Amino acid sequence: MKAYMVFDIGGTYIKFAVMNKHGMKLESGKIPTPQTGLEIFLQKTSEIVTQYRQSYAFQGIALSTPGAVDVKSGYIGGASAVPYIHGVPIIELIRERTGLDVSIENDANCAALAEGWLGSAKETDYYICIVIGTGIGGSIVMNHTILRGASLHGGEFGYMIMVDPLNNPLRSTWSQVASTNALVQEVERRKSLEKGSLDGEKVFRMAAEGDAIANKCITVFYKKLAAGIYNIKYALDPEKILIGGGISKRPEVIEGINQELRNLKDEISTLDITVEACQFDNDANLMGALFHFLSIKSTKRGFNLTWQDN
């Protein structure tokens, strides 16, 4: 059976799936991300390919990775929790090990492509995904194409300076003041709890149980997110703004952000700005990586792949 091997490389786990051209998972699993270096990484991923190659005729390998990915050269710039994948010809190294064609794309871009292919932006030509987690990342998609930017930092919304631009601007970026991690740290600080004792799920549970500090911090969290989204809307004016990351699955988060966006309207700022949740969660990066691979192959064959061609 023809299939594709897809990897989503994260700081804690490498998720993998055997997928068909329609984005359906045929097999899947995950392994701890090797901490000892590139050679072990190449060995582990090659072993997974070999294991499933006995049952499937692989047409290629699609990678989703962190970092500033150059999709043409296969090199990854910037920094991430997997340092050894940076600055090396990762797709060439995997191709040498497996003999298969390999594609690579940034993980946030993969999530955005998945939404345009089969998710919340399926009928949308111009949209933005904002991924909220440890930091804030994202992607800009126009005419089904990732807007990468001159330095491959298009969509890195978390670098926006939100407060204190004169005294300490690089300590007040959107990631630092409005990420899920920032929310958790603020609740820990205000409740004098040990750092690392809470996570996002615990904070929202505390709020649901009536904890006043947790509720206050979440309200401020929504305001800070809305301020950044307001800036993005007026700067780029996309058709849709999608919210991804673990918290996007909480309906109260989407409604909380939208309420604060409604509060930002006046006689001058008249746009109706709203956000929607991304449809895909754990599988988004895998699906988007596959779509990216299929797009490259279809272009090389001389025709344009659309969202519906798969």
C-alpha positions in Angstrom: 0.0 0.0 0.0 1.3 3.5 -0.9 1.8 5.7 2.1 3.9 8.5 3.6 6.1 8.5 6.8 5.5 11.7 8.8 7.5 12.9 11.8 6.7 15.8 14.2 9.8 16.6 16.1 9.3 18.1 19.5 11.4 18.9 22.5 10.0 16.0 24.6 8.7 13.5 22.0 9.0 12.7 18.4 5.5 11.8 17.1 5.2 9.7 14.0 2.6 8.4 11.7 2.1 6.4 8.5 -0.5 8.4 6.5 -2.3 8.1 3.2 -2.6 11.0 0.8 -5.9 12.0 2.3 -4.3 12.8 5.7 -5.6 9.7 7.4 -3.3 8.0 9.9 -2.8 4.3 9.2 -0.3 3.7 12.0 1.1 6.1 14.7 3.2 6.3 17.8 5.8 8.4 19.6 9.2 8.0 21.1 11.1 10.3 23.6 13.2 12.8 21.7 16.9 11.7 21.9 18.9 14.0 24.1 22.3 12.7 23.2 22.7 14.1 19.7 22.1 13.9 16.0 23.4 10.4 15.4 21.0 8.8 17.8 18.2 10.9 16.3 19.0 9.7 12.8 19.3 6.1 14.0 15.9 6.2 15.8 14.0 7.8 12.9 15.6 5.4 10.4 14.6 2.4 12.5 11.0 3.6 12.5 11.0 3.9 8.8 12.5 0.5 8.4 9.9 -1.1 10.7 6.9 0.2 8.8 8.5 -0.2 5.4 7.8 -3.9 5.6 4.0 -3.2 5.3 3.9 0.0 3.2 5.4 1.4 0.0 6.6 4.8 1.2 6.5 7.6 -1.3 8.5 9.9 1.0 9.1 11.3 4.4 7.6 14.6 5.7 9.1 16.4 8.7 7.6 19.0 11.1 10.3 20.7 13.2 10.8 23.7 15.4 13.0 26.6 14.3 13.5 28.9 11.3 13.2 26.2 8.6 14.6 26.8 5.1 12.4 24.5 3.1 14.6 24.6 0.1 18.0 23.9 1.6 16.7 21.8 4.5 18.7 23.7 7.1 17.1 24.9 10.3 18.1 28.2 11.7 17.3 29.9 15.0 17.2 27.8 18.2 14.9 25.2 19.8 14.7 22.5 22.5 16.3 20.1 20.0 19.6 21.9 19.3 21.3 19.3 17.3 18.9 19.6 14.3 20.0 23.2 13.7 22.7 24.0 11.2 22.9 20.6 9.6 21.5 19.4 6.2 18.8 17.4 8.0 16.8 16.3 5.0 20.0 15.1 3.2 21.0 13.1 6.2 17.7 11.4 6.4 17.5 10.8 2.7 20.9 9.1 2.8 19.7 6.8 5.6 16.4 5.9 4.0 16.8 6.4 0.3 13.5 8.3 0.3 12.5 11.9 -0.7 12.3 14.1 2.4 10.5 17.5 3.0 10.7 19.8 6.0 8.5 22.6 7.3 8.3 24.6 10.6 5.9 23.1 13.1 3.7 26.2 13.4 3.5 26.4 9.6 2.5 22.8 9.5 -0.4 23.4 11.9 -1.6 26.3 9.7 -1.4 24.2 6.5 -3.4 21.5 8.2 -6.2 24.0 9.0 -6.3 25.3 5.4 -6.3 21.8 4.0 -9.0 20.1 6.1 -9.7 22.3 9.1 -11.1 25.6 10.2 -9.7 27.6 7.3 -10.6 25.1 4.6 -12.5 27.7 2.5 -10.3 30.6 3.4 -7.6 32.2 1.1 -6.0 34.5 3.7 -5.7 33.6 7.4 -3.5 33.6 10.4 -2.8 31.0 13.0 -1.6 32.0 16.5 -0.3 29.1 18.6 -0.3 29.8 22.3 1.7 27.6 24.6 5.1 28.0 26.3 5.5 31.0 24.0 3.5 32.4 21.2 4.2 31.5 17.6 2.2 31.4 14.5 1.9 31.5 10.7 0.5 33.7 7.9 -1.1 31.9 5.0 -2.0 33.8 1.8 -3.4 32.1 -1.2 -2.6 28.7 0.3 1.1 29.7 0.7 3.1 30.4 3.9 4.3 33.9 4.1 7.9 33.2 5.3 9.5 36.6 5.3 13.0 37.7 4.3 14.6 36.0 7.4 12.1 33.1 7.7 10.5 34.8 10.7 7.1 35.6 9.2 4.4 34.8 11.7 6.7 35.0 14.8 4.1 37.1 16.6 5.5 36.3 20.0 8.4 38.8 19.4 6.0 41.8 19.3 6.9 44.2 22.1 3.7 44.8 24.1 4.7 47.0 27.0 7.6 49.1 28.4 9.2 49.9 25.0 11.5 52.5 26.5 13.0 50.8 29.5 13.1 47.1 29.0 11.5 46.2 25.6 12.9 42.7 25.1 11.5 41.6 28.4 8.0 42.5 27.5 7.3 40.6 24.3 3.9 39.0 23.6 5.3 35.6 24.4 6.6 36.8 27.8 3.4 38.5 28.9 0.6 36.6 27.2 1.6 33.0 26.7 0.1 30.1 28.7 3.5 29.9 30.4 3.2 33.6 31.4 -0.3 33.0 32.8 0.9 30.1 34.9 3.9 31.9 36.2 1.8 34.9 37.2 -0.6 32.8 39.2 2.3 31.0 40.9 3.9 34.4 41.8 0.7 35.9 43.2 -0.1 32.8 45.2 3.5 32.5 46.4 3.7 29.0 45.0 6.9 27.2 43.9 7.8 27.7 40.3 6.7 24.8 38.2 4.0 23.7 40.6 1.2 24.7 38.3 0.3 24.2 34.6 -2.4 25.7 32.4 -4.9 23.0 33.1 -4.5 23.5 36.9 -4.9 27.2 36.6 -8.2 26.9 34.7 -9.4 24.3 37.1 -8.6 26.6 40.0 -10.6 29.4 38.3 -13.6 27.1 37.7 -13.5 26.2 41.5 -13.7 29.9 42.3 -10.1 30.9 43.0 -10.1 34.7 42.8 -6.5 35.1 41.9 -6.7 32.5 39.1 -9.8 34.2 37.7 -8.2 37.7 37.9 -5.0 36.5 36.1 -7.1 34.8 33.4 -9.0 38.0 32.8 -5.8 39.9 32.4 -4.5 37.1 30.2 -7.4 37.5 27.8 -6.8 41.3 27.7 -3.2 40.8 26.7 -4.0 38.3 24.0 -6.7 40.6 22.6 -4.3 43.5 22.4 -1.9 41.5 20.3 -4.6 40.1 18.1 -6.0 43.6 17.6 -2.5 44.7 16.4 -2.2 41.8 14.0 -5.7 42.4 12.6 -5.0 46.0 11.9 -1.5 45.4 10.5 -2.3 42.4 8.3 -6.2 42.3 8.0 -6.6 38.6 7.4 -10.0 37.0 6.7 -9.7 34.7 9.7 -7.6 34.5 12.9 -7.3 31.0 14.3 -6.1 30.2 17.8 -4.1 27.0 18.4 -2.3 25.4 21.3 -3.7 23.4 24.2 -5.8 26.2 25.6 -7.7 26.6 22.3 -9.7 23.5 23.1 -11.3 25.4 26.0 -14.5 27.2 24.7 -14.2 29.8 27.5 -10.8 30.9 26.3 -12.1 31.7 22.8 -15.1 33.5 24.2 -13.0 35.3 26.7 -10.7 36.6 24.0 -13.6 37.6 21.8 -15.2 39.5 24.6 -12.1 41.5 25.1 -11.8 42.1 21.4 -15.4 43.5 21.4 -14.3 45.8 24.2 -11.6 47.3 21.9 -14.2 48.8 19.5 -14.9 52.5 19.4 -15.8 55.2 16.9 -12.4 54.9 15.3 -11.5 51.3 15.7 -14.6 49.8 14.1 -13.5 46.4 12.9 -15.4 43.4 14.2 -12.4 41.3 15.2 -13.0 37.7 16.3 -11.0 34.5 16.6 -11.9 30.9 16.1 -10.3 27.7 17.5 -8.1 25.6 15.3 -9.9 22.3 14.5 -6.8 20.1 14.8 -4.8 19.6 17.9 -2.3 16.7 18.4 -2.3 15.7 14.7 -2.1 19.2 13.2 1.7 19.2 12.7 1.6 15.7 11.1 -1.2 16.6 8.7 0.4 19.9 7.7 3.8 18.3 7.1 2.2 15.8 4.8 0.4 18.5 2.9 3.7 20.3 2.5 5.3 17.2 1.1 2.4 16.6 -1.3 2.5 20.2 -2.5 6.2 20.0 -3.3 5.8 16.8 -5.2 2.8 18.1 -7.2 4.7 21.2 -8.2 7.6 19.1 -9.4 5.2 17.1 -11.5 4.0 20.2 -13.2 0.6 20.9 -11.7 -0.7 22.9 -8.7 -2.0 21.1 -5.7 -5.1 22.6 -4.1 -6.6 22.0 -0.7 -9.1 19.6 -2.5 -6.7 17.6 -4.6 -5.7 15.3 -1.7 
